[in-house]
Amino acid sequence: MPTARPFLPDDFLLTTRWARTLYFEHAIHQPIFDYHCHLPPAEIAANRRFENLHQVWLAGDHYKWRAMRANGVPEDLITGNATSDYDKFLAYAGTVPQTLRNPLYHWSHLELRRYFGIDLLINESNAPKIWKLANAKLQEPALSVHGILTKFKVAVVCTTDDPVDDLAHHQTIRKSKLATRVFPAFRPDKALLVNQPAAFNVWCDQLAARANIDVKDLAGFLAALKQRHDFFHLLGGRLSDHGMEYVPAEDCTEREAAAIFARARTGTAATPEQWAKYASFMMLYFGRLDADCGWTKQLHLGALRNNNSRLMKRLGADAGVDSIGDFPQTRSLSRYLDRLDAENKLPKVVLYNVNPADNYAFATMIGNFQDGTLPGKIQFGSSWWFLDQREGMEWQINALSNLGLLSRFVGMLTDSRSFLSYVRHEYFRRLLCALLGADVEAGLIPADRRALGELVENVCYQNAVRYFGLETANF
């Protein structure tokens, strides 16, 4: 049998001497600044202790669900209520050997190693032992939610929160002894649902009750949103987030927006043209709110969501039936950013694309609106969703390096609902060091240890600290 390197060695992905130096002497020691994720604040507030490996590893992880479906696993063994957690775990263990060359193969083995100290290959024969060993480890305080955040030196977590959320869990977290600083991020996507009046009106009523402001008209609606934005700010929130197919930028007066809003409140759905005008008006409003408060706006663009109506009906959103969309992005995005810039109301912005065809477009777009007020005011965000893997990360780093300033990049995030996803930061850091190390050894950049070490530390952590302006844990 031919010889081979061991699987996931200490120098995994670090193929040069310089890569190993940069990683082990600079990257590995940096805390984690997780400025965008979907971790449940309730579980952080309660310092949840997971009963078994399925609960912490598979429940809610639609990346793994997609792989299981592709492997022919019945839905009852993925998301069903009639099967045991152990049977679902066995179904995933039987799927992992089929994921060779899929990033899940690396993710899953790294998760077992870094969290549980288990270096067994994941397969059906090893599954019973993995289950037993992992479940025993889960009884230890180090693998409670607070233990995990501490173990991985997570200095900051920004969750994703609806404006109608009372943020009670965030208030509980603030009073706890958890070192990690946890902040809400304002996600007002439902404010745009004038094309779905049934859902929109339920949400408007919730907003009115939470803000204690009548939202019978657009003026009341905007006031209620501002009140909630102010409340998020009071609890330390400094980021907003929008998940959209594209950013519309149509001309729309307040009077026109008010009429569209009024029709939706009476149950009349906006046409596509009316939605685009109303959403354009609202996105400018949200941009001004963020600019006035010194916040950072995140724009997650390009996903085609909820493709499978059968699973959408059964499971709701985030069921693992989304894909890359091919929406035109650049003209309307440019117009949106330009309008805010012309008003001197352009906040810090992080742009994320899920379609790799938009990499160079987004990497050039950020250069149009840098204004000298701070380094990297407009950011090309880290590889997102389907691009959150080796090739996608390298594409994003290379596009930013060629067309902007990698040195000012705010780095990686988890964008995950799982507390076992912090290995993604390790993966990103290894790839970053591998790319830089290869460039040094090829003579493409200087072998300047101080400058390169500083770049790595900045991209891994320090840039985010300076950019977002949030209080961090002292690790």
ABEGO torsion letter per residue (X at the ends): XBBBBBBGBAABGBABAAAAAAAAAAAAABBBBBABBABBAAAAAAGBBBABAAAAAABGBAAAAAAAAAAGBBAAAAABAABBAAAAAAAAAAAAAAABGBAAAAAAAAAAAAAAGBABBBBAAAAAAAAAAAAAAAABAAABAAAAAAAAGBABBBBBBBAABAGAAAAAAAABABABBBBBBBBAAAAAAAABAAAAAAAAAAAAAAAGBBAABAAAAAAAAAAAAAAAAAAGBABBBBBBABBBBBBBBAAAAAAAAAAAAAGBBBBAAAAAAAAAAAAAAAAAAAAAAGBBBBBBBGBBBGABAAAAAAAEBGAGABBBBABBAAAAAAAAAAAAAAAGABBBBBBBBABAAAAAAAAAAAAAABAGABBGABBBBBBBEAABBAAAAAAAAAAAAAABBAAABAEBBAGBABAAAAAAAAAAAAAAAAAAAAAAAAGABBBBAAAAAAAAAAAAAAAAAAAAGBBBBBX
